[in-house]
Amino acid sequence: MFNVVLVEPEIPHNTGSIGRLCLATGSTLHLVQPLGFSLDEKAVRRAGLDYWEKVDVRLWESFEVLRGSQPENARFFFFTTKTDRVYWEEKFLPGDFLVFGRETRGLPEPLLEANAGGCLTIPMQPETRSLNLATAAGIVLYEACRQAAVVK
């Protein structure tokens, strides 16, 4: 029961795969516009298989609207290669928001700067620029679930 946030995702296959992850873990998928594709695209449904209709998907005009709709004490974590703070050092709690950026550019710099204390990274070898978005979301979401013991 976590919240996975994709800020301006560009690739429908990744969004569909992350939707399946959310369904498997009882999490909610938040999509922040603009999207680089239509949610009606076959690629989204294909990646989500027959599960897509069961995924709790919420569409937001902007990240500010999403954040403003949540309680003051809602916890948001921003995943980026631009920090040294490793994701497994955080104690995740059910209800946390796990925020990921675009496949090609990650999260916008102003968002990272405004939320520097909540930025986390997935460590990788220096020659690796980044991980696939669905892979990164899966790594972090399942660690959060493991910590909270919410997936049996």
N, C-alpha and C positions, 0 to 999 in steps of 0.2 A: 503494500500500500504506500507506494511512493509516487511522486509526480515527476515525469520525464518531460522536459521542455526542449523543443527544437526551435531555435530562433532562425527563421528564414531558411528552412531546409531547401535544398536544390535537387536532390536525386530521389525520385519516387521509390526506388527499390529499398533505399535505406529507411525511409519513413515506414514502409510496409513491414520491414523486418523489425524495426523498433516497436511498431504496433503489436506484433506477435509477442515480443519480449514483455511488453506492458500487460498484455492479456495473461501471459503465463505467470506473472508475478502479482497480479491483482492491482497493477499500477495504472495511473491515468496518464495519457499522452496529451500534452499541450503543444499545439502548433501555432507559432507566432508568424503572422504574415509580414511581408508577402512570401508566398510559397513559390518555388521554382517550377511548379507543376500543378495540375488539377487533381483534387482528391478523387475524381472520377476516373482517372487514368487507369488503364489495365495494369500497368506496372505496379501501382500501389496495391491493388487488390491481389495481384499475382504473388507479390512478396508476402503479403499478409494471409495468403491462401483463403480458405473459407472462414478464417477467424476475423477478418477485417470488420465485419458488421457487428461483432461482439466487443470490439475494442472501445474503451471509454476515451473518445477523442474530443478535445475541446479546442476550438479555433479562436484565436485572439487577434485583434487589430494591431496590437503592438505589445512589446514587453512591459511597458509602463502600465497599460490597461490590465494585463495579467497580474502584475505585482500589486497594483492598487486594489484589486478585487480580493486580495488575501489579507488575513489578519496581520497586524503589526509584527507579531512574533513568529511569523512564518519564516522558515529557514531556507535560504537559497544558496546553492553551491554552483560555481561557474567553472567549467572544465576547459583548460587551455594549456598550451605548451609553454606559456609565458610566465610560469611560476615554478618554484622548486618545492612547493608544499604537496606532498604525495597523498593521493586520495585515501589510502588505507590508514593514514594517521588521523583521519576524521572519524568521529563516532556519529554515524547516521541514525536518524530516528524516523519512524513511520511518519509520513506526511511531508518529509523534506522534498524540496524541489531540486532536481538535478538538471542543470541547464547546459545545453550543448549548442554550438554555433553551426554555421554553414560548412558544408563539406570543403569548399575551396578557400575560405578565409577565416573560419572560426568565428568567435564572438567579436562584436565591434569593440575597438579599443576604449571608447568612452564608458561602455558597460563594464569592462574589466577594471578600469581605473576607479569607477564609482563603487565597485564591489571587491576591491583588492583583498580584503580580509576573508572573503568567501571563495577565492580562487584555488582550485586544486588541479593537479596534473596526474597523468598516468605515465610513469617512467618508461623510457625506451632507449635504445641505443642511439648515440648521437647522429649516426648516418640516416636514421629514420625521421622524416619530417613530421609525420603524423600517422594516426591510425584511421581506418575506415570508421565513419560515424556510428554505424550499427555495432561494430566491434567495441568501440569505446563505450557506448551506452550499455552494452551487455556486461562488460567488465565491471563497471561502476554499479549498475543496478543490482547485479547479483551479489556484489560485496555488501551493498546496503541491506539487501534481503538477508544475507548470511548473518550480519551483525544483529539485525532485528528479529531473526528467526521467524520470518513471515512466510517463507516458502518451505513446504514439507517435502 
